[in-house]
Amino acid sequence: MKRIVKGQEPGSLTQYRQQPGSSYQDYPEKETLRDFLVAEQKGLCCYCLSRIRPNIQSMKIEHWHSQTKHPGEQLTYANILGACLGNEGQPRKFQYCDTRKGDDDFSRNPANPDHHIESFIHFAGDGTISSHDPSFDEELNEALNANVAYLKNQRRAVLDAFKSTLNKRGDLQRTTLERWLREWNGGPQTSELRPYCQVIVYWLRKRLARA
């Protein structure tokens, strides 16, 4: 996961929320909402960081606090994220992200800066994601199924390809590694990040810390 910087919500959501009896189910501008979410998440799923596009065939509109358990937050923009389809329609053991999570509680919202999501996440060379916090580590595996074979393989492939590129270039100066870190981490002007980018960000930060 990677921290999401929430921007201004769609004006249609602001206006609709003020109407008596408003509910997410009846909110008519979900396509606009998808556009906003994908743009501020720079084209990546809020949980696994796979590629998403602003259409129903590519993504789901996720409520970090579920609508079932927290109906008062169903139209709160800070609670709304964009997630991948997470192997929807397959047996639960193969599902991940929001599809797996459903109405389960998840303690850290990647869009809440107070939750410091990136400081709780670690990546191993084989693609495994984990946390030093035991309860959050359990949530990663049980609520999100973040170490399902497909996601582990994707993360490992991205890291292996990156390492292969570095090996071909030989020893790199610190300034080069810092430039790569900026490119993979993105910034306010970045319109789209590379899938699973946080694996490389994590690896580069560790390498720079040792330099």
C-alpha positions in Angstrom: 0.0 0.0 0.0 0.9 3.6 -0.5 -0.4 6.8 1.1 -3.1 8.4 -0.9 -3.4 12.2 -0.9 -7.1 13.0 -1.1 -8.1 16.0 -3.3 -11.2 18.0 -3.5 -14.3 15.9 -3.7 -16.7 16.1 -6.8 -19.1 19.0 -6.5 -21.9 16.6 -7.3 -21.1 14.6 -4.2 -21.1 17.7 -2.0 -24.4 18.8 -3.3 -26.1 15.4 -3.2 -24.9 14.7 0.4 -26.9 17.8 1.5 -30.1 16.4 0.3 -32.5 14.8 2.8 -32.4 11.0 2.7 -29.3 10.9 0.5 -27.5 7.5 0.2 -24.6 6.1 -1.7 -26.8 3.7 -3.5 -28.8 6.5 -5.0 -25.9 8.8 -5.8 -26.2 9.4 -9.5 -22.7 10.5 -10.4 -20.7 7.4 -9.7 -18.8 7.7 -13.0 -17.6 11.1 -12.0 -16.6 9.7 -8.6 -14.5 7.0 -10.4 -12.7 9.6 -12.4 -11.8 11.5 -9.3 -10.6 8.5 -7.4 -8.5 7.1 -10.2 -6.9 10.5 -10.8 -5.9 11.1 -7.2 -4.7 7.5 -6.8 -2.7 7.9 -10.0 -4.2 4.9 -11.6 -3.5 2.3 -8.8 -5.7 0.2 -6.5 -5.8 1.7 -3.0 -4.6 -1.6 -1.5 -2.6 -3.8 -3.9 -1.4 -1.0 -6.2 -2.4 -2.8 -9.4 -3.6 -0.8 -12.4 -7.2 0.5 -12.3 -9.1 2.5 -14.8 -12.2 4.7 -14.2 -14.8 2.2 -15.4 -16.9 -0.6 -13.9 -14.9 -3.3 -15.8 -11.6 -2.3 -14.1 -12.4 -1.0 -10.6 -14.7 -0.9 -7.6 -15.7 2.1 -5.5 -14.5 1.0 -2.0 -15.7 2.2 1.4 -12.9 1.8 3.8 -15.4 1.8 6.6 -18.1 -0.4 5.1 -21.6 1.0 4.4 -23.1 -1.8 6.4 -21.3 -1.1 9.6 -20.8 2.7 9.2 -23.8 4.0 7.2 -23.1 7.5 8.4 -19.8 7.5 6.3 -21.2 6.2 3.1 -21.0 9.6 1.4 -17.9 10.8 3.2 -15.2 11.4 0.6 -12.3 10.6 2.9 -13.9 7.1 3.4 -14.2 6.4 -0.3 -11.4 4.8 -2.3 -10.8 3.2 -5.7 -10.0 -0.6 -5.6 -9.3 -3.3 -8.2 -11.8 -6.0 -8.8 -9.8 -8.4 -6.6 -10.7 -11.6 -8.5 -14.4 -11.0 -8.0 -16.4 -14.1 -8.7 -13.7 -16.6 -7.8 -13.6 -18.7 -4.6 -12.8 -16.5 -1.5 -9.3 -18.0 -1.0 -8.3 -16.4 -4.4 -10.0 -13.1 -3.7 -8.1 -10.0 -2.5 -8.4 -6.3 -1.7 -12.0 -5.0 -1.4 -13.6 -8.1 -2.8 -12.0 -10.1 -0.1 -12.5 -7.5 2.6 -16.2 -7.0 2.2 -17.6 -5.6 5.4 -14.6 -6.6 7.5 -12.9 -3.8 9.5 -9.5 -2.7 8.3 -7.6 -0.5 10.8 -5.5 1.7 8.6 -6.9 3.9 5.8 -4.2 4.6 3.1 -5.9 8.0 2.6 -5.6 9.0 6.2 -2.2 10.7 6.8 -2.5 10.1 10.6 -2.4 6.3 9.9 1.1 6.5 8.4 0.4 3.5 6.2 3.8 3.3 4.5 5.7 3.0 7.8 3.7 -0.1 8.7 4.5 -2.0 5.4 7.5 -4.1 4.5 8.3 -6.0 1.3 10.5 -9.1 1.0 12.4 -10.1 -2.0 9.9 -12.9 -2.8 7.1 -10.4 -3.1 5.7 -11.0 0.4 4.1 -8.0 2.1 4.1 -7.8 5.9 3.9 -5.5 8.9 5.9 -5.3 12.2 2.5 -4.8 13.9 1.1 -8.3 14.5 -2.6 -7.2 14.4 -2.1 -5.3 11.1 -0.1 -8.1 9.7 -3.0 -10.4 10.3 -5.4 -7.9 8.6 -3.1 -7.8 5.5 -3.4 -11.6 5.2 -6.9 -12.2 6.4 -8.9 -9.1 5.4 -7.1 -8.3 2.2 -5.4 -11.6 1.3 -2.5 -9.5 0.3 -0.2 -12.4 0.0 -2.3 -14.5 -2.4 0.0 -16.1 -5.0 -1.0 -13.8 -7.8 -0.1 -10.6 -5.9 3.2 -12.0 -4.5 4.2 -13.0 -8.0 3.4 -9.6 -9.4 5.4 -7.8 -6.8 8.4 -10.1 -7.1 8.4 -9.8 -10.9 8.5 -6.0 -10.6 11.4 -6.1 -8.1 13.3 -8.7 -10.1 13.0 -6.6 -13.3 14.1 -3.5 -11.5 17.1 -5.2 -10.0 18.1 -6.7 -13.4 18.1 -3.2 -14.8 20.3 -1.9 -12.0 22.7 -4.9 -12.4 23.2 -4.1 -16.1 24.1 -0.5 -15.3 26.6 -1.5 -12.7 27.4 0.6 -9.5 25.1 3.6 -9.3 25.8 6.8 -7.5 23.5 8.0 -4.7 22.2 10.8 -6.9 21.0 8.2 -9.4 19.2 6.1 -6.8 17.6 9.3 -5.4 16.3 10.2 -8.9 14.9 6.7 -9.4 13.2 7.0 -6.0 11.5 10.3 -7.0 10.4 8.7 -10.3 8.9 5.6 -8.7 7.4 7.5 -5.7 5.8 10.2 -7.8 4.8 13.7 -6.8 2.0 16.2 -7.2 2.6 16.5 -10.9 2.7 12.8 -11.5 -0.5 11.7 -13.4 0.1 8.0 -13.3 2.3 5.7 -11.2 3.7 2.3 -12.2 1.8 -0.7 -10.8 3.3 -2.1 -7.5 5.6 1.0 -7.4 5.8 0.9 -3.6 7.9 -2.3 -3.7 10.6 -0.4 -5.6 10.2 2.7 -3.3 10.7 0.5 -0.3 13.7 -1.3 -1.8 15.4 2.0 -2.9 14.8 3.6 0.5 16.5 0.6 2.2 19.5 0.8 -0.2 19.9 4.5 0.3 19.8 4.1 4.0 22.7 1.6 3.8 24.7 3.9 1.5 
